[in-house]
């Protein structure tokens, strides 16, 4: 028995019982001919293999989720041509769905949640169409030149977590996107694709509770756990320099709401892409897979602040409520808690006792200290040595004004943890010690801050003490079940520790919570594939990562190592020249000390690839 993350493709013949009743012999002959002349050869052409045949269905395995999508789209297009001469009521058509999830392979059989989700998803496809789940879309969207249309978040029968669904638009190309001509940009992702053509009664038993969507009217499904995106609040202070203040209020609201177990909250890095963009609430709901959107504005005048907030149903664009909150800056946290309480009430969210007590806690902050904290936090988010140095000045001044201000200590700790992770200052030990010291102070003042535990985890990661890091990440996720960055860090630590399948599962969870995630998320998948020695899967992911950030040296080094291990020496040497141009003091010995692979065999493979590329010892 083998358990791993796989891409699952489920297909259903539309109206199978009706077609067989009308012309049993003719329908079954045509179906068999399509299987032998089209479907089986297409699977083989896309480097797949048939696992088993099940009457009018089959299970096939592919090495690439990209080729699985290409196979599905190509089969659907060719089916339309092959059936063109038949009346519409007599045409054989399939609904197809692809999901990336957990699958169990056992003695030639395939089952598990990945198969169940895909089987239920296919009912949402049009006859002759293809849909993909959010996890598949997150891997595919940057790497395959195919158009997608969001169908929103759907609640599927017997599946506890709502699933984002995207329709592959008819007539869109299936060729890979064109990039650097030296690189192959076909995105593969550790994929095993299962094609299960489920007909008649089986489809009826496994169909979702909701009817298949009309693709022309995509709708968001109501779910047991409401989903919400908090958009960047507008700065109405009349001073562009106050933008950090409005952003800080938004981030605090996202952080506080994310801690509520009864809400699914989209991560900051996905909602902030809509800053200063004119996009309808309905479109935002579709793209992020949420039912509700919170938008608002912040006006600050001296030590007074006004927050306007509006909760909107993303499906109907109906305003559920709108409120204005005025108060002293010292009471800004109480104002934010009041906004959260209103959302909880409007969406009928059930709070735990601890959550209820937390929202009822009244506490004040020194107005100037809070302002300095927001300035510092904004700079910490820029992730550079210079911005971190500037941030520390603001944060230390905030602490002088309010020594009990735990968030300022947490932000200081994060600035040093980032230094320890990326080696900006060249003094690793000092950065690690400072990060731990400030994190401990932050926890002493506020033990419910998930960001502080993540900071400690990053420091442990820089020390290659990944088990301790994983323990801290789990504490953070326990406090904030919507913490996308927490899940991606957990996944990366698990992959570096030699548990790549667990790592992939956690990173896919992070991608669900943050649909517009940064390049670090797919980089984590590439690390997991490297540990599994799945180099062909890791290469296109790393190429896409480097397309997004050409200065990401950690990603380029992993890419170089894999090229070296595959004996693609010319490509490896070309990439190595770029690293040496940017990092003239680079040495393999220092890199071996820095890299986080826990298992000696993984470090040895990594270093071997770098040496084969000609990088200096």
Buried (B, 14 or more C-beta within 10 A) or exposed (E): EEEBBBBBBBBBBBBBEEBBEEEEEEBEEBBEEBBEEBBBEBBEEBBBEBBEEEEBBBBBBBBBBBBBBBBBBBBBBBBEEBBEEEEEEBBBBBBBBBBBBBBBBEEEEBEBBBBBBBBBBBBBBBBBBBBBBBBBBBBBBBBBEBEBBBBBBBBBEEBEBBBBBBBBEBEEEBEBBEBEEEBBBBBBBBBBBBBBBBBBEBBEEBBBEBEBBEBEEBBBBEBEBBBBBBBBBBBBBEEEEBBBBBBBBBBBBBBBBBBBBBBBBBBBBBBBBBBEEEEEBBEBBBBBBBBBBBBBBBBBEEEEBBBBBBBBBBBEEEEBEEEEBEBBBBBBBBBBBBBBBBBBEEBEBEBEEEBEEBBEEEEBBBBBBBBBBBBBBBBBBEBBBEBBBBBBEBBBBBBEBBEBBBBBBBBBBBBBBBBBBBBBBEEBEEBBBBBBBBBEBBBEBBEEBBBBBBBBBBBBBBBBBBEBBBBBBBBBBEBBBBBBBBBBBBBBBBBBBBBBBBBBBBBBBBBBBBBBBBBBBBBBBBBBBBBBBBBBBBBBBBBBBBBEBEEBBBBBBBBBBBBBBBEBBEBBBBBBEBBEEEBEEBEBEEBBEBBBBBEEEBBEBBBBBBEBBBBEE
